[in-house]
Amino acid sequence: MELTTGQYKEFLQLYNKLTQNCFIACVNNLNYRKVTAEEESCINTCSTKWMNLNQRQMAVFMEVGPLADKQMGQHAGQGM
């Protein structure tokens, strides 16, 4: 499967948001070169939650999106 430019951009935006939010939530001390066990655990939990959230949002979007498009099409037809 080949990604379109839009899909690639969307993926990078999601990745950047996940990285930023998990870093802020999990990394509290930059005095050490290595990631601590606590930080690694936090990052794993955080990234898993973000990915699950994104999957749920996409599932809802795929379910609701066509209905919203249909309703918008009906409303547009009434205005003519």
Backbone as XML, in Angstrom:
<?xml version="1.0"?>
<chain id="A" units="angstrom">
  <residue number="1" name="MET">
    <atom name="N" x="0.848" y="-1.188" z="0.000"/>
    <atom name="CA" x="0.000" y="0.000" z="0.000"/>
    <atom name="C" x="0.891" y="1.249" z="0.000"/>
  </residue>
  <residue number="2" name="GLU">
    <atom name="N" x="0.607" y="2.145" z="-0.897"/>
    <atom name="CA" x="1.390" y="3.361" z="-1.014"/>
    <atom name="C" x="0.631" y="4.520" z="-0.360"/>
  </residue>
  <residue number="3" name="LEU">
    <atom name="N" x="1.347" y="5.309" z="0.439"/>
    <atom name="CA" x="0.722" y="6.444" z="1.104"/>
    <atom name="C" x="0.691" y="7.655" z="0.178"/>
  </residue>
  <residue number="4" name="THR">
    <atom name="N" x="-0.426" y="8.370" z="0.218"/>
    <atom name="CA" x="-0.494" y="9.637" z="-0.497"/>
    <atom name="C" x="0.199" y="10.699" z="0.339"/>
  </residue>
  <residue number="5" name="THR">
    <atom name="N" x="0.457" y="11.830" z="-0.247"/>
    <atom name="CA" x="1.103" y="12.923" z="0.475"/>
    <atom name="C" x="0.262" y="13.341" z="1.678"/>
  </residue>
  <residue number="6" name="GLY">
    <atom name="N" x="-1.046" y="13.405" z="1.505"/>
    <atom name="CA" x="-1.945" y="13.791" z="2.597"/>
    <atom name="C" x="-1.922" y="12.782" z="3.736"/>
  </residue>
  <residue number="7" name="GLN">
    <atom name="N" x="-1.910" y="11.493" z="3.388"/>
    <atom name="CA" x="-1.863" y="10.454" z="4.416"/>
    <atom name="C" x="-0.544" y="10.499" z="5.171"/>
  </residue>
  <residue number="8" name="TYR">
    <atom name="N" x="0.541" y="10.722" z="4.443"/>
    <atom name="CA" x="1.860" y="10.797" z="5.069"/>
    <atom name="C" x="1.929" y="11.993" z="6.011"/>
  </residue>
  <residue number="9" name="LYS">
    <atom name="N" x="1.401" y="13.131" z="5.581"/>
    <atom name="CA" x="1.383" y="14.330" z="6.416"/>
    <atom name="C" x="0.549" y="14.080" z="7.675"/>
  </residue>
  <residue number="10" name="GLU">
    <atom name="N" x="-0.600" y="13.448" z="7.509"/>
    <atom name="CA" x="-1.473" y="13.139" z="8.652"/>
    <atom name="C" x="-0.774" y="12.209" z="9.641"/>
  </residue>
  <residue number="11" name="PHE">
    <atom name="N" x="-0.082" y="11.188" z="9.116"/>
    <atom name="CA" x="0.662" y="10.272" z="9.971"/>
    <atom name="C" x="1.742" y="11.013" z="10.749"/>
  </residue>
  <residue number="12" name="LEU">
    <atom name="N" x="2.495" y="11.889" z="10.077"/>
    <atom name="CA" x="3.556" y="12.633" z="10.757"/>
    <atom name="C" x="3.004" y="13.576" z="11.815"/>
  </residue>
  <residue number="13" name="GLN">
    <atom name="N" x="1.849" y="14.177" z="11.551"/>
    <atom name="CA" x="1.228" y="15.053" z="12.547"/>
    <atom name="C" x="0.824" y="14.251" z="13.782"/>
  </residue>
  <residue number="14" name="LEU">
    <atom name="N" x="0.239" y="13.080" z="13.576"/>
    <atom name="CA" x="-0.139" y="12.220" z="14.692"/>
    <atom name="C" x="1.097" y="11.785" z="15.470"/>
  </residue>
  <residue number="15" name="TYR">
    <atom name="N" x="2.130" y="11.364" z="14.759"/>
    <atom name="CA" x="3.363" y="10.922" z="15.401"/>
    <atom name="C" x="3.989" y="12.049" z="16.219"/>
  </residue>
  <residue number="16" name="ASN">
    <atom name="N" x="4.043" y="13.249" z="15.660"/>
    <atom name="CA" x="4.626" y="14.388" z="16.367"/>
    <atom name="C" x="3.821" y="14.735" z="17.616"/>
  </residue>
  <residue number="17" name="LYS">
    <atom name="N" x="2.499" y="14.679" z="17.520"/>
    <atom name="CA" x="1.655" y="14.984" z="18.681"/>
    <atom name="C" x="1.836" y="13.929" z="19.767"/>
  </residue>
  <residue number="18" name="LEU">
    <atom name="N" x="1.852" y="12.662" z="19.358"/>
    <atom name="CA" x="2.065" y="11.566" z="20.304"/>
    <atom name="C" x="3.412" y="11.731" z="20.994"/>
  </residue>
  <residue number="19" name="THR">
    <atom name="N" x="4.461" y="11.974" z="20.219"/>
    <atom name="CA" x="5.811" y="12.126" z="20.769"/>
    <atom name="C" x="5.884" y="13.287" z="21.748"/>
  </residue>
  <residue number="20" name="GLN">
    <atom name="N" x="5.346" y="14.415" z="21.363"/>
    <atom name="CA" x="5.389" y="15.599" z="22.217"/>
    <atom name="C" x="4.627" y="15.375" z="23.524"/>
  </residue>
  <residue number="21" name="ASN">
    <atom name="N" x="3.408" y="14.874" z="23.424"/>
    <atom name="CA" x="2.597" y="14.692" z="24.629"/>
    <atom name="C" x="3.180" y="13.635" z="25.563"/>
  </residue>
  <residue number="22" name="CYS">
    <atom name="N" x="3.668" y="12.542" z="25.013"/>
    <atom name="CA" x="4.244" y="11.498" z="25.863"/>
    <atom name="C" x="5.570" y="11.957" z="26.479"/>
  </residue>
  <residue number="23" name="PHE">
    <atom name="N" x="6.356" y="12.717" z="25.738"/>
    <atom name="CA" x="7.602" y="13.250" z="26.289"/>
    <atom name="C" x="7.299" y="14.172" z="27.465"/>
  </residue>
  <residue number="24" name="ILE">
    <atom name="N" x="6.352" y="15.082" z="27.267"/>
    <atom name="CA" x="5.998" y="16.025" z="28.339"/>
    <atom name="C" x="5.467" y="15.279" z="29.567"/>
  </residue>
  <residue number="25" name="ALA">
    <atom name="N" x="4.648" y="14.255" z="29.337"/>
    <atom name="CA" x="4.041" y="13.514" z="30.440"/>
    <atom name="C" x="5.026" y="12.604" z="31.154"/>
  </residue>
  <residue number="26" name="CYS">
    <atom name="N" x="6.022" y="12.088" z="30.440"/>
    <atom name="CA" x="6.835" y="11.000" z="31.002"/>
    <atom name="C" x="8.276" y="11.361" z="31.347"/>
  </residue>
  <residue number="27" name="VAL">
    <atom name="N" x="8.838" y="12.358" z="30.721"/>
    <atom name="CA" x="10.246" y="12.677" z="30.948"/>
    <atom name="C" x="10.325" y="13.911" z="31.842"/>
  </residue>
  <residue number="28" name="ASN">
    <atom name="N" x="10.808" y="13.695" z="33.052"/>
    <atom name="CA" x="10.860" y="14.768" z="34.036"/>
    <atom name="C" x="12.281" y="15.229" z="34.348"/>
  </residue>
  <residue number="29" name="ASN">
    <atom name="N" x="13.263" y="14.431" z="33.973"/>
    <atom name="CA" x="14.637" y="14.727" z="34.350"/>
    <atom name="C" x="15.549" y="14.452" z="33.158"/>
  </residue>
  <residue number="30" name="LEU">
    <atom name="N" x="16.219" y="15.494" z="32.687"/>
    <atom name="CA" x="17.114" y="15.350" z="31.538"/>
    <atom name="C" x="18.582" y="15.246" z="31.950"/>
  </residue>
  <residue number="31" name="ASN">
    <atom name="N" x="18.833" y="14.925" z="33.203"/>
    <atom name="CA" x="20.198" y="14.831" z="33.701"/>
    <atom name="C" x="20.884" y="13.516" z="33.352"/>
  </residue>
  <residue number="32" name="TYR">
    <atom name="N" x="20.170" y="12.576" z="32.782"/>
    <atom name="CA" x="20.730" y="11.267" z="32.477"/>
    <atom name="C" x="20.608" y="10.991" z="30.988"/>
  </residue>
  <residue number="33" name="ARG">
    <atom name="N" x="21.600" y="10.287" z="30.450"/>
    <atom name="CA" x="21.586" y="9.963" z="29.022"/>
    <atom name="C" x="20.578" y="8.871" z="28.701"/>
  </residue>
  <residue number="34" name="LYS">
    <atom name="N" x="20.406" y="7.936" z="29.606"/>
    <atom name="CA" x="19.546" y="6.783" z="29.344"/>
    <atom name="C" x="18.145" y="7.019" z="29.903"/>
  </residue>
  <residue number="35" name="VAL">
    <atom name="N" x="17.197" y="6.381" z="29.242"/>
    <atom name="CA" x="15.806" y="6.436" z="29.685"/>
    <atom name="C" x="15.671" y="5.519" z="30.900"/>
  </residue>
  <residue number="36" name="THR">
    <atom name="N" x="15.008" y="6.021" z="31.941"/>
    <atom name="CA" x="14.818" y="5.196" z="33.129"/>
    <atom name="C" x="13.703" y="4.177" z="32.880"/>
  </residue>
  <residue number="37" name="ALA">
    <atom name="N" x="13.641" y="3.180" z="33.727"/>
    <atom name="CA" x="12.592" y="2.160" z="33.607"/>
    <atom name="C" x="11.211" y="2.790" z="33.773"/>
  </residue>
  <residue number="38" name="GLU">
    <atom name="N" x="11.099" y="3.743" z="34.687"/>
    <atom name="CA" x="9.816" y="4.431" z="34.898"/>
    <atom name="C" x="9.411" y="5.223" z="33.660"/>
  </residue>
  <residue number="39" name="GLU">
    <atom name="N" x="10.364" y="5.935" z="33.062"/>
    <atom name="CA" x="10.075" y="6.701" z="31.857"/>
    <atom name="C" x="9.669" y="5.778" z="30.707"/>
  </residue>
  <residue number="40" name="GLU">
    <atom name="N" x="10.389" y="4.677" z="30.553"/>
    <atom name="CA" x="10.070" y="3.737" z="29.484"/>
    <atom name="C" x="8.673" y="3.150" z="29.649"/>
  </residue>
  <residue number="41" name="SER">
    <atom name="N" x="8.327" y="2.793" z="30.879"/>
    <atom name="CA" x="6.993" y="2.260" z="31.159"/>
    <atom name="C" x="5.917" y="3.304" z="30.852"/>
  </residue>
  <residue number="42" name="CYS">
    <atom name="N" x="6.165" y="4.525" z="31.293"/>
    <atom name="CA" x="5.222" y="5.620" z="31.052"/>
    <atom name="C" x="5.057" y="5.864" z="29.553"/>
  </residue>
  <residue number="43" name="ILE">
    <atom name="N" x="6.156" y="5.896" z="28.815"/>
    <atom name="CA" x="6.111" y="6.139" z="27.378"/>
    <atom name="C" x="5.354" y="5.017" z="26.669"/>
  </residue>
  <residue number="44" name="ASN">
    <atom name="N" x="5.583" y="3.779" z="27.077"/>
    <atom name="CA" x="4.858" y="2.659" z="26.463"/>
    <atom name="C" x="3.360" y="2.768" z="26.707"/>
  </residue>
  <residue number="45" name="THR">
    <atom name="N" x="2.991" y="3.087" z="27.938"/>
    <atom name="CA" x="1.571" y="3.246" z="28.272"/>
    <atom name="C" x="0.965" y="4.422" z="27.513"/>
  </residue>
  <residue number="46" name="CYS">
    <atom name="N" x="1.668" y="5.536" z="27.525"/>
    <atom name="CA" x="1.179" y="6.752" z="26.866"/>
    <atom name="C" x="1.007" y="6.529" z="25.369"/>
  </residue>
  <residue number="47" name="SER">
    <atom name="N" x="1.996" y="5.975" z="24.722"/>
    <atom name="CA" x="1.907" y="5.791" z="23.273"/>
    <atom name="C" x="0.820" y="4.785" z="22.905"/>
  </residue>
  <residue number="48" name="THR">
    <atom name="N" x="0.653" y="3.758" z="23.723"/>
    <atom name="CA" x="-0.421" y="2.788" z="23.478"/>
    <atom name="C" x="-1.783" y="3.462" z="23.577"/>
  </residue>
  <residue number="49" name="LYS">
    <atom name="N" x="-1.956" y="4.303" z="24.599"/>
    <atom name="CA" x="-3.222" y="5.022" z="24.753"/>
    <atom name="C" x="-3.484" y="5.939" z="23.568"/>
  </residue>
  <residue number="50" name="TRP">
    <atom name="N" x="-2.464" y="6.665" z="23.108"/>
    <atom name="CA" x="-2.629" y="7.568" z="21.971"/>
    <atom name="C" x="-3.004" y="6.802" z="20.711"/>
  </residue>
  <residue number="51" name="MET">
    <atom name="N" x="-2.360" y="5.663" z="20.485"/>
    <atom name="CA" x="-2.662" y="4.877" z="19.290"/>
    <atom name="C" x="-4.076" y="4.303" z="19.367"/>
  </residue>
  <residue number="52" name="ASN">
    <atom name="N" x="-4.471" y="3.823" z="20.537"/>
    <atom name="CA" x="-5.840" y="3.306" z="20.710"/>
    <atom name="C" x="-6.867" y="4.416" z="20.514"/>
  </residue>
  <residue number="53" name="LEU">
    <atom name="N" x="-6.573" y="5.584" z="21.048"/>
    <atom name="CA" x="-7.464" y="6.729" z="20.874"/>
    <atom name="C" x="-7.610" y="7.059" z="19.393"/>
  </residue>
  <residue number="54" name="ASN">
    <atom name="N" x="-6.507" y="7.103" z="18.675"/>
    <atom name="CA" x="-6.551" y="7.415" z="17.255"/>
    <atom name="C" x="-7.358" y="6.364" z="16.493"/>
  </residue>
  <residue number="55" name="GLN">
    <atom name="N" x="-7.173" y="5.094" z="16.820"/>
    <atom name="CA" x="-7.930" y="4.034" z="16.153"/>
    <atom name="C" x="-9.425" y="4.172" z="16.414"/>
  </residue>
  <residue number="56" name="ARG">
    <atom name="N" x="-9.795" y="4.488" z="17.658"/>
    <atom name="CA" x="-11.217" y="4.672" z="17.982"/>
    <atom name="C" x="-11.795" y="5.876" z="17.256"/>
  </residue>
  <residue number="57" name="GLN">
    <atom name="N" x="-11.031" y="6.974" z="17.205"/>
    <atom name="CA" x="-11.502" y="8.161" z="16.502"/>
    <atom name="C" x="-11.711" y="7.859" z="15.019"/>
  </residue>
  <residue number="58" name="MET">
    <atom name="N" x="-10.790" y="7.134" z="14.419"/>
    <atom name="CA" x="-10.917" y="6.800" z="13.007"/>
    <atom name="C" x="-12.119" y="5.879" z="12.765"/>
  </residue>
  <residue number="59" name="ALA">
    <atom name="N" x="-12.353" y="4.951" z="13.681"/>
    <atom name="CA" x="-13.506" y="4.055" z="13.543"/>
    <atom name="C" x="-14.809" y="4.846" z="13.594"/>
  </residue>
  <residue number="60" name="VAL">
    <atom name="N" x="-14.899" y="5.783" z="14.521"/>
    <atom name="CA" x="-16.100" y="6.626" z="14.627"/>
    <atom name="C" x="-16.234" y="7.494" z="13.381"/>
  </residue>
  <residue number="61" name="PHE">
    <atom name="N" x="-15.134" y="8.055" z="12.938"/>
    <atom name="CA" x="-15.157" y="8.889" z="11.743"/>
    <atom name="C" x="-15.640" y="8.093" z="10.534"/>
  </residue>
  <residue number="62" name="MET">
    <atom name="N" x="-15.157" y="6.868" z="10.396"/>
    <atom name="CA" x="-15.554" y="6.035" z="9.262"/>
    <atom name="C" x="-17.038" y="5.669" z="9.343"/>
  </residue>
  <residue number="63" name="GLU">
    <atom name="N" x="-17.562" y="5.573" z="10.557"/>
    <atom name="CA" x="-18.971" y="5.238" z="10.742"/>
    <atom name="C" x="-19.864" y="6.457" z="10.563"/>
  </residue>
  <residue number="64" name="VAL">
    <atom name="N" x="-19.473" y="7.572" z="11.145"/>
    <atom name="CA" x="-20.303" y="8.770" z="11.163"/>
    <atom name="C" x="-20.077" y="9.654" z="9.931"/>
  </residue>
  <residue number="65" name="GLY">
    <atom name="N" x="-18.864" y="9.646" z="9.393"/>
    <atom name="CA" x="-18.534" y="10.509" z="8.264"/>
    <atom name="C" x="-19.493" y="10.384" z="7.099"/>
  </residue>
  <residue number="66" name="PRO">
    <atom name="N" x="-19.764" y="9.172" z="6.603"/>
    <atom name="CA" x="-20.700" y="9.034" z="5.475"/>
    <atom name="C" x="-22.113" y="9.532" z="5.807"/>
  </residue>
  <residue number="67" name="LEU">
    <atom name="N" x="-22.544" y="9.336" z="7.043"/>
    <atom name="CA" x="-23.872" y="9.828" z="7.449"/>
    <atom name="C" x="-23.914" y="11.351" z="7.427"/>
  </residue>
  <residue number="68" name="ALA">
    <atom name="N" x="-22.845" y="11.969" z="7.927"/>
    <atom name="CA" x="-22.776" y="13.435" z="7.931"/>
    <atom name="C" x="-22.738" y="13.959" z="6.506"/>
  </residue>
  <residue number="69" name="ASP">
    <atom name="N" x="-21.979" y="13.303" z="5.636"/>
    <atom name="CA" x="-21.922" y="13.718" z="4.232"/>
    <atom name="C" x="-23.300" y="13.621" z="3.586"/>
  </residue>
  <residue number="70" name="LYS">
    <atom name="N" x="-24.003" y="12.545" z="3.890"/>
    <atom name="CA" x="-25.342" y="12.342" z="3.326"/>
    <atom name="C" x="-26.293" y="13.436" z="3.802"/>
  </residue>
  <residue number="71" name="GLN">
    <atom name="N" x="-26.239" y="13.753" z="5.111"/>
    <atom name="CA" x="-27.106" y="14.794" z="5.653"/>
    <atom name="C" x="-26.773" y="16.154" z="5.048"/>
  </residue>
  <residue number="72" name="MET">
    <atom name="N" x="-25.476" y="16.433" z="4.891"/>
    <atom name="CA" x="-25.096" y="17.708" z="4.298"/>
    <atom name="C" x="-25.561" y="17.798" z="2.858"/>
  </residue>
  <residue number="73" name="GLY">
    <atom name="N" x="-25.519" y="16.683" z="2.142"/>
    <atom name="CA" x="-25.999" y="16.649" z="0.770"/>
    <atom name="C" x="-27.494" y="16.897" z="0.689"/>
  </residue>
  <residue number="74" name="GLN">
    <atom name="N" x="-28.239" y="16.351" z="1.639"/>
    <atom name="CA" x="-29.682" y="16.568" z="1.677"/>
    <atom name="C" x="-30.011" y="18.015" z="1.973"/>
  </residue>
  <residue number="75" name="HIS">
    <atom name="N" x="-29.277" y="18.619" z="2.931"/>
    <atom name="CA" x="-29.515" y="20.017" z="3.264"/>
    <atom name="C" x="-29.139" y="20.940" z="2.109"/>
  </residue>
  <residue number="76" name="ALA">
    <atom name="N" x="-28.097" y="20.594" z="1.391"/>
    <atom name="CA" x="-27.687" y="21.403" z="0.240"/>
    <atom name="C" x="-28.750" y="21.340" z="-0.861"/>
  </residue>
  <residue number="77" name="GLY">
    <atom name="N" x="-29.359" y="20.171" z="-1.024"/>
    <atom name="CA" x="-30.411" y="20.016" z="-2.032"/>
    <atom name="C" x="-31.656" y="20.807" z="-1.700"/>
  </residue>
  <residue number="78" name="GLN">
    <atom name="N" x="-31.934" y="21.022" z="-0.419"/>
    <atom name="CA" x="-33.121" y="21.773" z="0.005"/>
    <atom name="C" x="-32.967" y="23.256" z="-0.280"/>
  </residue>
  <residue number="79" name="GLY">
    <atom name="N" x="-31.734" y="23.721" z="-0.285"/>
    <atom name="CA" x="-31.485" y="25.146" z="-0.480"/>
    <atom name="C" x="-31.621" y="25.573" z="-1.927"/>
  </residue>
  <residue number="80" name="MET">
    <atom name="N" x="-31.732" y="24.629" z="-2.855"/>
    <atom name="CA" x="-31.787" y="24.973" z="-4.283"/>
    <atom name="C" x="-33.169" y="25.303" z="-4.722"/>
  </residue>
</chain>
